Structure formats: C-alpha cells, structure tokens
Amino acid sequence: MNLGLLLTYFQTSPTIALLRAQHAPYVISFLHEQFKRSGSVVVPHSELHASCAAWLDDLQESHANAPRDRPDHYLTAWCAGDSRWLVRRFAADQDEPMYELSPYAEQALSFLDEALEQSLGFVATESRLQLVIDTLQDLVVGASADPAVHLARLRDEKERIEQQIALIQEAGVVSPYHPTRIRERFATAVSLLRQLQGDFRSVEERFRQIAHEVQRRQSGSQESRGEILGDALDAEDTLKREDQGVSFFEFLRFIHSPAQQERVRDIIRQLAQIEGLAEQSDGLEAVGRMVPSLLVEAEKVTQTTRRLSTTLRRLLDVQSFRERRRIAELLQEIRSLMAESAENPPRGPIGLEFDNTINIECPLARSFWSEPTQFEDVNLLEQAADDSRRLELFRELARLHRIDWRRLRSRVAELVAERGEVTLAALLAAYPPESGVIDILGYLQIAADDGHAISHEAVETFMLPASQGGRPRCVSIPLVTFVTKGPS
C-alpha cells in the first residue's frame, strides 16, 4: 500500500463512498436485507421499489435522521454517478429492470461482516490458524514435482487415519469437537462462503467490460474487424489464464457435477442436526441456500460470456455491416414517411413486411446441464382393477353429449337476423338447451370465437329445466350479446 494508491482509491472507490455516505448504516442495512438475508441474486424493480417504500415508512416512525426521499430517487441514485452500489439491467425475458449488487457493494458488505464479527468478540482464531496451516502444507506438497514428497504426505495421512481407526475400534470412544471449536469452524466456513458469493461480481464484470469494449470499437472506430476480434480474443484468453479466471472455471466444473452437488446437500443436512449449531440460524440459512445460490451466480457469469460470444459472432458476420447500413436506411425512410403522412394519416392497416434469416444456434450458447426431475416409482401391477367403477365411468362417458356447433350457430344467426342483437339469456329462452350446461358452454365459445360482446362485469341467471331424475339448476353466466357481424 503506497500513499498515492491509497489517496486515489479513497477518492474514487464507490466502496469507500458507500461506507462514508450520509445514510450509510441505513443503506447498507437495506441492501443486506434485500440481497444477502433473502438470498436473492437479482431483484425485480417492482419488488425492490415496494420493499424500499416500506423500509422508508418504517424508518420515519423510529429514526429521526433516517432518509426521507422517494424510493425512485434512492434506487436511481444508488445505480448512477459515483455510487454504483446497485447494477440495473434489462433481461431479455423480463419486462422490467432487474437489480443486483455491484462488486463495490459486495466489498463493503464483506468488510462489515468481518469487522462486526470481530467487534462482537467472536474471532475464529484457532480455526483460521488451522486453515492457514493446512493450506500452506497442502501448497508445499502440491507444488512439489518430487514423487517422494507426495508419498511421504500420503503415508503420514494413512498412519494418522489408521491410528484413529484402531483407537475407536479398541476403546469405542471418540473425541468430538468442543462446542467452541464447532462454532469457530462453522463461522469460518460461512465467512468464506459469503466472500465466494461476492467474488462472482468481479469475474462477471470483467467479461462484461470485454463485450462493451468490442461493441464500442465496432461502432465508433475505423479499425478492421480482425484487429477488434484479435484484441477481444486476447483479452478473453488472458482472463481465462489469470488466477481469477482459472479458479472460476475450475469452480464451474465442480459445482455443476451432480455427484458434488449431492455431496454438498448431504453435508448441509448433517449440519442441521448438530446441536452446537442450533443457535446459528443465520449461518445455517446461508449454508442451506449455498447450492442454488452458487448455481444462480455461476449461470449469471456464463450468460455474460454467452453475450460476449454473440458479440464476436456478429463481428465475424460478413454481412453485418451491410445489414446495419440497410437497417439505418429503412429507419430513415420510415421517419420520412411518417413526416409526410402526419397531416393525412393512412386509413387502412399499418404494418411492415420483412424477411427473417435462419437463426443458427451455437452449441456453446446452451445453458448448463441440470439434473432431471426424479419421479417416484409406482408399481402399477399392485393396483387391482375395479370392474364396477370402470363400468360406471364408461356409462358416464356414453352419456356425454356432443356439441352440435352448426345447430348452435344457425340459431344465433337466425335470432340476430330477426332482432339485430340478442343476449344469451334471450337465446336460451327462445331455444331451451337440449344438452344442458354443454349447450351454454358452446354458446360462450361461439361468442368468444366470433367476436361478440362479452361483459364479465354484468351477470345473467338462467334456470335449467330438470333432467331425468334430477332437479332444476340456476346457472349464472356473463352478459353475452350476439350482434350482427359486418362483412369481412
């Protein structure tokens, strides 16, 4: 850390700006509640806006110095300018913006998580020291190319494990962890998990920067496509070869393995049964969401890489420049026609006809494999057939009436021609339904298919006559008016 670097960082970093903000405790508490405690990676605008409004209302009653502006103001301010604590994007399958924490907000939340744990007096000193020693020892062995070093490590592990097995078999006694050690190790694992979830933002942001740079250079410079493509591929390759990229892609292979997912889920189920962790509800909740949360985070990064691949494919398209120029010409022509017809708008239908090219799907753009849904096996041979029930069902099927659409339409046409318009209740009064409710459903379907007036606010009632062995029934139906249809 040199002074110049620190001065620049403190002046420009959105992370420092968040920690120094006037309402920093309130803002950080809200972001933590919406994204971390709830386990949400992305939140829709409508949901986050409603939560922000409720949060502001609660603060007005309990805190005199709390924020007092509108939710829209804060959501906009947190995404723009020097803040950039939230990232707002439009997804292709969503009709509203989606929000997610920025890498800067992740850094601030991670820093405060660790600082608050230390200030509350709980520091997993022994657990972290053991983790450091184990990691360094593994590094020493793993970095060595000498087979003797690896064999010595494996023999030591084998001897230690055999001693533990012999002790348990002979004495039948085990030495479980002390409750303090259980809490320490669990706190260390939860802390690492939260840091891991925040690290995804940096990888995703790096891929996004490469894609933006390609688009900027493609649209605003005179460079050849080969130069832009070469630089983009070099940047992507460099990212994959960097420590951050190598670690991330190894993580992808791990988390998308069904065997590893099941192993992690089994560990989580066993954690919930440990008495020493009964009071660690927040940590258990975070660990319980670990697999789905990490899968969502990984999928977001891979979506960004797919967008980069799409950008590069467009760059490779020989016709892309001509197509963009043709689109610009068509848009200009549309604007000219709109200006000419402003005072005399066309009376007929308005539309565009265009030819669509064949879409070629790239195998690398597919999403990751997901484990198929497991269904319960049912032995059908154990089910004994009920002949009497089957005969009863066949009789009910035989009693069903077929809808005579031609007869129903002719009755509608006849009464409409005679009266100009007729309601469904009047139609049923003139032609009592022969098949009961089935005829009424047929008339409703005809009204919907042929574009007649249907009002769901108004309701009519009609008495169905008693069927054989039954009794009259009162049916409530929407107000349907059959009208004369003009020539098509």
N, C-alpha and C positions, 0 to 999 in steps of 0.2 A: 504494500500500500504506500504509494508516494503522495505527497501533498497535492500535486496538480491533478492527479487522477481522482482523489477524494473530492476536491473542490468541484470538478466537472460533474462528478456523479451526484453530489448533493444538490447542485444547481439544476440538473436536467432530468434526474430519475423520477418517474411517476411513483415509484415505490416510496421514496422519501417524501414526495408531495402528499401521498396518502397518509403517511404517519404524522406529517406536520399540519394536515388540514384542520380548519377551524372546528369542524364537527367530526374529527377522525374517529373517536370512540363510537359514535352513533353509526357512522357509515360502515365501519369495519364490522360492527355487530350485525348490521342488516345483511351485508354480503355473506358473512359466515353463516347466518341463519338460513338464507335462501339457497346457498350453493353447497356449503360443507355439511351442515347439520342435516339437511334434507337429502343429501347425496345426489343432487341434481348437477349434471354437467352443463346442460343448456336449459334455459327457462324461456317460455314464450313471453312476448311483450304484454299480452293481456293479463297473464298470471303475475308477472313481476310488477306491473303497474298497480294491480289490485293489492298486492302484498305491501307495496311501498305506501299506498294511500292508508291502509290500515295501520301500518307501522307509524306513520306521521301522526295519525289521530291518537294513537296510544301515547306517543311522546308528549303531545300537547298537554295531556292531563297530568303527567307525572314529572316532567322535566321542563323547567322554565327556560333553559338555554338551548333547547332542542331545535333542530331545523324546522322551519315554518313555511317553506315554499311549496309549490305544487309538485306532485310526483313526476310530471313530464319534465319539469325543469331539472330535477336531480338526475333522472335517467339519461337525459341528453348531456348534462354536464359531466357525468361520470364516464361517458364514452368519447368525449371530444376534448380538444385543447391539450393542456398539459396534464390532464388527469389520466385518461386512458386506463381506468381501473376496470371497465367493462368493455367487452367487444360485442358490437351489434352487427349481425349479418342476416341476410335473407337466404333461407334454404329453398332449394328447387321445389320441394314438396310441401312448403308451408306458405300460408297467405298472410303471415305477419312476421315481424322481425324476431329473431332469437338472440338471447343474451348469454354470454359466458364470461367467466373471469379471465382477465388478461394475465400474462406472465408476471406483470408488476404487482397486481393484487395478490397473486399466489405467493409471491416472495414476502409480501407484508404479512399475510396470514400465517405463513410458515414461521417467520421470525417471531411473531407474537405468541404462537402456540408454544414454542420452545422457551421463550422468555417467561411466560406466565407459569409454565410448569416449574421452572427454577425458582420463581418468586414465591410460589406456594409451598416450597420446601421439599418437593419431590423430585430428586435427580437420580436417575438410574445409573449411579457411578459404577458399581460392580458389574452390572450387566453390560454397560457400554465398554468398560475396560476389557471384559472378556471377549466382547465382539471385536474390539480392535486387535487383541492378541491373536484370536482365531483367524481373522482376516489377514494379518501380516504373516502368520505361519503358513496359511494356505498360499499366499503370494510367493513366499520363499520357495516352497516346494513346486508350485505350478510354473514358476518362471525358470526352473532349472531344466536343462536338457540331459542331465545325468540320470540314467535309469536307477542307479544305486540310491539316489536321494529319494525317489518315489517309492522304491521298495522298502527303504527304511521307514518312511512315514506310514506305509500300509501295514508293515509288521508291528509297529508301535500301536496303531489303532486296533489291529487284530488282538494283540496281547491284552490291551486295556478292556476290550469287549469281552474276551474270554474270561478275564478275572471277574468282571461284573456278573456274567452268567453263572460262573461257579459259585460266587458268593450267594446269589439268590437261590440257586438250587440246593445248596447245603444248609443255609440258615433260614431261607424263606423270608428274609427281611429285606426291605428296600428303604432307601433314604430319599423320600420325596423332597422337593424344594420347600424352603421356608416361605411362608406367605409373602414376606417382603420381597424375596427374590422372584416369586411368581409375578407380583405387581411390577417389579422393575423390568423384567424381560418383556412383559406384555406392553408396558409403556414404551419401551424401545421399539418394539415391532410396530405399534400404532404410529409412532412418530415417523419411522421410515416409510410407512405406507402413505402417510399424508404428504411427505416430501416427494414420493414417487408420483402421486397423482398430479402434483404441481409441475413436475419436470416435463410432462407431455406438452405443456404450452410452448416451451422453448423449441422443441422439435417441430411442432406444427407451424409455429411462426416462421421458422427458417424455411420450410418448404413453401409457405405462402409468399415469403419475400422473393424466392426464386421465380415463382409463377408471375408475380406482379412485375418483376424486372423484365421478364420475357415479353409480357404484354406491352409494357411501356416502350421498350426498344422497338417492338414490331410496329407500333402505331405512330411513333414520333420521331423516327430516325431514318436515315438513308442506308443503314447497314444491310448487308446481304443476309438472307435467311441462314446461310451456312455459318456466318460469324455468330449470329444470335444463338442458333441451335448449339454450336460448339461451346459457347460460354455457359449456356444453361446446363448442358450435359456435364460439363466440367464441374460446375457448382454442385449439381446433384450428386455426382460421383464423390466429390470432396466431402460432402455432408455424410454420405454413407460410410466413408473411410475414417471419419473423425470418431473420437471416442464416444461422443454422444450418439452418433448415428449407429455405430456398431452395437452399442449396448441396447439401443431401442429395437433394432431388427432382431437381435437375439431374444429380447423380451417378447416380441410378436410371436416368434416360433414357440416360445414357452407357453404363453397364455392361451394360444389357440389350439393347444394339444388337449384333446378330450381327457386323456389319462391324467394330465397335470391339473386340469380343472376339477376333476372328480377328487383328486388327492387333496387339493386346497379346500374343497367343500367338506370333505371328511374331517380335516383338521379343524375347520370352523365349528362343525357340530360337536366335536370333542371339547373345544374351548368353552362352549356354553355350559358344559357340565362341571367345570372346575369351580369349586366353592370359593376359592380365593379371589375369583374374578366376578363374584356376584354383584359387587357394587360398582364395577367398571362398565356401566350401561352404555355410556357414550363410545367407549373404545370397542365394546362388543358389537355395537350397532355399526360402527365404521368398518370393522373386520367382516361383519356379515354381508355388507354391500360390496366387498372387495372385488369379487369376480365379475359381477355385472358392471360395476363402475369402471374397472380397468378395461373391460371389453368395449364399453362405450368410448372411453378415452382413446383406445387404440384405433377404433373404427373412424373417429374424427380425423386422426392423423392420416390414416390411409385414404380417406376421402380427399384430403388436401393433396396427397401425392397423385391420386387419380385425376384431379383437376389439372395438376401440372402436366401429366401425360396427355390430357386432352389438348392443352395449350400447345404442346410440342407437336402433336399430330396435326393440328391446324396449321402450324408453321411449315410442316412438311408438305402440305397440300399444294400442288402446283397451281390449282385454280383459285386458291383462296384470295389472292389479290384481285383477280378479275371479278370474283363474286362480290367482294366488298365494294368495289367500284360500281358494279351494276346495282347493288342494293342502294348505294348513295344516289345514283341517278333516278331510280324508281321513287325513292322518298322525295326527291326534289320535284319530280313530275307530279306526285300526289299533292304536294303543297301548292303547286301552281294550279292544278285543277280545283283544289279547294278554294283558292282565292278567286278564281274565275266564276265559280258557282255559288259564291257567298250570297249574292243578291237573287239568284234564280236557282234554288236548290233542286236537285232531281227529285221527281215524284215516285219513281219506281224503286225497286230494291237496290241497295248499295252493297257492293262486296268486291272481293278480289279473287282472281283465279291464279293459282300458281302451281308449278310442278315441284314435287318434292323428290330429292335424290334418295337413293338407297342408303340406309344407315348401316355402317359396318361396325359391329361390336368388337371391341378389343378384349381378348381373354383376361388381360391384366387389369381391366376396369371392373371385373366382377368382385363382389363382396366376398369376405372370407367364408369358409365352410362353417356351418353351425350344426351342432349335433341334432339329429332328427328327434321329434317328439316320441317319447316312449308311451305306448298304449298298454293297458292291462290286457293280458291274455284271458280270453273267455272260452271255456271248453263247451262248445255247442252240443256235444254228444250227451252232456248231463241234463240238458233241457228236454223234458218229456212233452210231447205234443198233446194239446188239449183239443180233442176232436169236436167236442160240443162248442167250445169257444170259437174254433175255426169255422164251423158251420154257421154260427151266429154272425160272424164278420162277413162271410160270403153273402148271407142274406141281406145285410145292411148295404153291401156294395151293389147288390142287384136292385135294391130299392132306390138307388140314386137316379136322379132324372138328368137327362142330357139337355143342355141349354139349346133351344132352337133359336139361333141368332137371327135367321131370316124372318121367322114369325114375329119376334120382338121388334125388329127394325121396321117391318111393314106396319105394325100397329103405331109405332112412333110417327112414322111418315104420314099415316092416314089422319091421325088426330091433329098433327101440326098443320097439315094442308087445310084442314077444316077450320081450325081455330086460330091459326097464326103462331101460337105458343101454348104450351100445356105443361103443367107441373107433373112430377112423378106421381104424387098422390092422386091427381085427377086421372092420370093414365091408368093407375091401378084400379080406380073406381070404375072406369069405363070397361076395362078388361081385367077382371079379377085374376090374380096369379094362379095358374094351374099347378105349378110346381112349388108353391110356397116361397120361401126365402130365396130359393135359387133363381126364380124369375126376377126378384128385386135386385139381386146381385148382377144379373145380366143387364138390366136397365141401367144400373150405375156404371157398369163397364162401358156400355154404349155411349152414355153421356160423356164419360171421360175421353174415350177414343175419338168421338166425332166433334169435340169442342163445344158442347152445350154448356149452359150456365150452371155452375155448382157453387152453392154458398154453404160453407161449413159453419158460419155463424148462426144461421137460421135452421131450425129443425122442424120436420113434419112427423106426425104419427099416423100409422095406418094399422087397422085391425085385420089380421089374417084370419080367415074363417077356420073353424075347427077341422082338423084332418080326421081320418078314421081312427077312432079310439083315443083321440086327443081332445084338446080344448083350444079355444081361440087364443091368439097371441097378439100383443101390441108391439109393433115394430117402430122404432124411432129412426128416421132417415134424414140426411141433409136435404135442404131445399134445392131440388133439381128442376130446372126449367128447360124443356126442349123447345128450341126455336127454329125458325126457318133458316136454312143454310143457303147463302148466296152461291152463285156459280163459281166454281174453282178454276 
